[in-house]
């Protein structure tokens, strides 16, 4: 049996006190991470912000913004050391279930076309690519496009 499955798993609402640990995951994951202000603003705006804890350690987080019957997954991240073990799928399922509970019918997200593992996870969970946003993400050499994906819930 996978040792990770034996550890306590907990997904709960993010609070201000979680932000230092969330920022560590963010900085380990991205060349251009979200700032503390991005997370504080999301929490205080009432977005659905979550932390994923395994064995008492914050190993991931997600932020979902909803309006009427649409949702936008603004951020979903699993720490590099914890990837490729199914945890991203667990967190994504939690976000999608939360969106359904908020009567969201369509969930959107952006992803770098270079992030194949994330795209595969999204496709496996019912997302389909339908648009491209030119120059959306900062990159070392200028900007990188974003693949826009959606799932009908």
Rosetta blueprint (number, residue, H / E / L):
1 X L
2 X L
3 X H
4 X H
5 X H
6 X H
7 X L
8 X L
9 X E
10 X E
11 X E
12 X E
13 X E
14 X L
15 X L
16 X H
17 X H
18 X H
19 X H
20 X H
21 X H
22 X H
23 X H
24 X H
25 X H
26 X H
27 X H
28 X H
29 X H
30 X L
31 X L
32 X L
33 X L
34 X L
35 X L
36 X H
37 X H
38 X H
39 X H
40 X H
41 X H
42 X H
43 X H
44 X H
45 X L
46 X L
47 X L
48 X E
49 X E
50 X E
51 X E
52 X E
53 X E
54 X E
55 X L
56 X L
57 X E
58 X E
59 X E
60 X E
61 X E
62 X E
63 X E
64 X E
65 X E
66 X E
67 X E
68 X L
69 X L
70 X E
71 X E
72 X E
73 X E
74 X E
75 X E
76 X E
77 X E
78 X E
79 X L
80 X H
81 X H
82 X H
83 X L
84 X L
85 X L
86 X L
87 X H
88 X H
89 X H
90 X H
91 X H
92 X H
93 X H
94 X H
95 X H
96 X H
97 X H
98 X H
99 X H
100 X H
101 X H
102 X L
103 X L
104 X L
105 X L
106 X E
107 X E
108 X E
109 X E
110 X E
111 X E
112 X E
113 X L
114 X L
115 X L
116 X H
117 X H
118 X H
119 X H
120 X H
121 X H
122 X H
123 X H
124 X H
125 X L
126 X L
127 X L
128 X E
129 X E
130 X E
131 X E
132 X E
133 X E
134 X E
135 X E
136 X E
137 X E
138 X E
139 X E
140 X L
141 X L
142 X E
143 X E
144 X E
145 X E
146 X E
147 X E
148 X E
149 X E
150 X E
151 X E
152 X E
153 X L
